[in-house]
Amino acid sequence: MFYGLSKSRLMAFQQCPKRLWLSVHRHELQEFSKETEQRFQTGFEVGDIARNLHPDGILIEGKNLVESLELTRQALTDYPDRPLFEATFQRDNVLVRADVLLPEAGGYRLREVKASTQVKEEHYADCAIQAWVIGGSVKITGVELAHVDNTFIYPGGGNYQGLLKPESLDADLADLLPRVPDWIAKARLVLAGTEPDIAPGDQCSTPYDCPFQHYCRRDQPRIDYPLHCLPYLQGEQLQGLIDLGIEDVCHIPDDYELTENQARVVRVIKSGEAERDLAIQTIMSDFAYPRYYLDFETMQVAVPIWPGTRPYQQLLVQWSCHMENAAHELTHYEFLAQGFDDPRRAFAKKLMRILGDTGPVFVYNQAFEATRLSELAALFPDLEAAIEAIMIRIVDLLPLTRQHYCHPDMKGSWSIKAVLPTIAPELVYDDLEIGDGGAAMGAWREIYHPDTTQQRRAELYRGLANYCALDTLALVRLAAFLGGA
């Protein structure tokens, strides 16, 4: 059987031949993560901008492959001086669609568009496949990859000139183009055979998360405490354990050289007993009331929506704060950005009002909140002194927890989601519509998407409020636990 191919299938082959085979013969097994779906959406948005930068361009919108190929042929003949978007070509039964074809003397410049902020290794093969296929129908005068320029500052008014930075790949593709027919031939051999016997490995997530990981890992034996439970285990230290045939932390020899923190993790895992340094109780008792427990949520977008912002900038859109007037006397406050205007000044002003002038402000991983506050201070000079006064009051619970507490169920992680089940198992994220930071960021991007309905926005706001409130309630419970309550 002769199998048709596409650029996406050839790129799947480049990553892992088994991924290609499964995508054709067992495509129903695919499971795309929310992160992958969000990456696709970001790519669509950047692609829209690339087209809008050429208002005289023609978008090829065929209902099927045959129609798309015919519409492309017609456009090349009827509009030789106009850019083409999604022009469709086929060579040796390999199908590709060009993001942008720009007419110039002697032919067309191929411009592929990516939402990344730089040219990545996998982009060279991607563009080589495109150029080889399209070059069978029209003269390609050059190949470039346009990626997002993260130094671009959006001036507003829908002006995105400068958002994309084209880089010529002509020199880089010279050696790759002759290899494309060989890739095609090898991919067809894979498809004509049985399912490749390839064990899971780094290729499962490099350069992209494979949607067949769950299938390929289905028969792998479960290891309760794999080696990645040990913090910063890498290089010769990791290789030494691999050479010894060790996969489970429980099997690490007692005389194997480890750092103090790694040895502690091994100790609690082997014993099954948590270790808690009671000196932390004295430290926590020194913090006065009122106490504040604070968490920020941000949004990152490839295409800026507010003037003065950059692509992928961490934009503050939400905070949650539990205030504890005395032990166990809690009041909850929150801020969620509303409307489509830049919310950061309102974010800062309400935060300053709630936090007042005194009392420790507990966070988890101070670097994040402190950096965001520094950015607010630089953005609003009139608020700088008040914001800096808040920063002085910040207390980071992460290093305190890491230094004084370790539980086997944390598996060497001190993330709040690893710690919380060991101290307050009744507080769970699994039942929430939005249960982690990645989902929260995706929810905010959906809120600001113009096609999102008001009903859907209301659902997302509820989910975001519940998630962020649980984050700060978790800090309350952690502080009480460390303090001996």
URNOR-V437695 format. One line per field, one symbol per residue. ss: DSSP state (~ for helix, > for strand, _ for the rest). phi: phi as a letter, one per 20 degrees, with the letter a starting at -180 (. if undefined). psi: psi as a letter, one per 20 degrees, with the letter a starting at -180 (. if undefined). A space follows every 10 residues. Layout:
ss = ???
phi = ???
psi = ???
This chain:
ss = ____>>~~~~ ~~~~~_~~~~ ~~~~~_~~~_ ___~~~~~~~ ~~~~~~~~~~ ~~_____>>_ ____~~~~~~ ~~~~~~~~__ ___>>>>>>> >__>>>>>>> >>>>__>>>> >>>_______ ~~~~~~~~~~ ~~~~_____> >>>>>>>>__ __>_______ ___>>>>>_~ ~~~~~~~__~ ~~~~~~~~~~ ~~________ _~~~______ __~~~~____ _____>~~~_ ____~~~~~~ ~~~____>~~ ~________~ ~~~~~~~~~~ ~___>>__~~ ~~~~~_____ >>>>>>>>>_ _________> ____>>>>>> >>>>>>__>> >>>>>>____ ___~~~~~~~ ~~~~~_____ >>>__~~~~~ ~~~~~~~~~_ ~~~~~~~~~~ ~~_>>>~~~~ ~~~~>>_~~~ _____~~~~~ ~~~_______ ______~~~~ ~~~~~~~___ ___~~~~~~~ ~~~~~~~~~~ ~~~~~~~~~~ ~~___
phi = .eefccffff fffffagfff gffeecffef cefffffffg fffffffffg fffcfefdee cffbffffff ffgfffeecf ddfddlfdcb blmddccegb ddfbgnqcee cedcefeafd gffffgfffg ffffffdcfe eaccdddfef efdfenmmed fofddfcfdg ffegeegfeg gfgfffffff ffeegfecfg afffccecfe fdggffefdf ffdfcffffe flealfffff fffemeddgf dfffeffcff ffffffffff emdfdcefff ffffffeedf dcccbdcccc cfdgddgndd fmffdfcbbc beddfbgmdd cdcbccgcmd egefffgfff fffffmdcof deccnggfff fffffffffc gfdgffffff ffefceffff fffdbbcgff lmddfffefg fedbffecef eefddbffff ffffffgeff efffffffff ffffffffff gffffgffff ffenf
psi = popqrrghhh hgghgphhgg ghhghlhiip oprhhghhgg ggggghhggh hhimijrppo mqirgghggg hggghhghmi jqqppkppqp pkkppqppgp ooprpibqpp oqpqirjrpr gihggghggg hgghiihrpo iqpqporpoj ipppirjjok pihpopppjg hhighhgiig hgggghhhgg hiarpqnpqq bhihjpiqpp jjghghjhjp qpohmrhihp pkorchgghg hghikpiphi jpqhjporrg hghgggghgh hjpqpooihh ggghiiprqq qpoqpqqrpp qhoqipqjrr pjqoppiqqq pppohrpjnq ppqrpppqaj qpjhghgggh ghggibirqq opromhhggg ghhhhghhhn hijgghghhg hhippoighg ghhippqhii ljpkqhihgg hihmiioqih iqhojrhghg ghghhhgiph iprhghgggh ggggggghhh ghhhhghggg ghij.
